[in-house]
Amino acid sequence: MKKILPLFLTFLFFSCAEDDVDTMKLQSVYTEIEITNCQSMSFNITSQFGTGSFTCSGNNYTFTTNTYQASVIENTSFIYQLSIVPSSYNFTSCIDIVTKVYHNNSLYETRNYSIGPPPLTCSETYGVSEMYSIIAD
């Protein structure tokens, strides 16, 4: 009996341990792009959702990208890339762009840009190219 008891206790201890399993969770990301002073220009967009384009009309214009979805291990980071480039560079003044990235339908981050080629003195020259490292929740 004394020899069986340690074996039984060892078996009991390991059989009660929780499995160390990574949990995959579906993550969704999209971007709302607000453009001011767009000068009726067309823009090309590239991201994990694919590529697209839109033509900005009026002084204030808002475009929402398609939603990117991925299954990611919970509490690990994943990359979301975004590129916004005008299809031509016939600027008369800087174009202001605000990007609002949403993760699982909650605002993740807002960034502001002002684009335009030289000799304009905008903060960005030819477009926006960003990378976000987002923690899966």
Sequence and secondary structure as in RCSB ss.txt:
>XXXX:A:sequence
MKKILPLFLTFLFFSCAEDDVDTMKLQSVYTEIEITNCQSMSFNITSQFGTGSFTCSGNNYTFTTNTYQASVIEN
TSFIYQLSIVPSSYNFTSCIDIVTKVYHNNSLYETRNYSIGPPPLTCSETYGVSEMYSIIAD
>XXXX:A:secstr
 TTHHHHHHHHHHHHHS      EEEEEEEEEEEEES TT EEEEEETTEEEEEE  SSEEEEE   EEEEEETT
 EEEEEEEEEES    SS EEEEEEEEETTEEEEEEEEEE  TTS  SBSS EEEEEEEE  
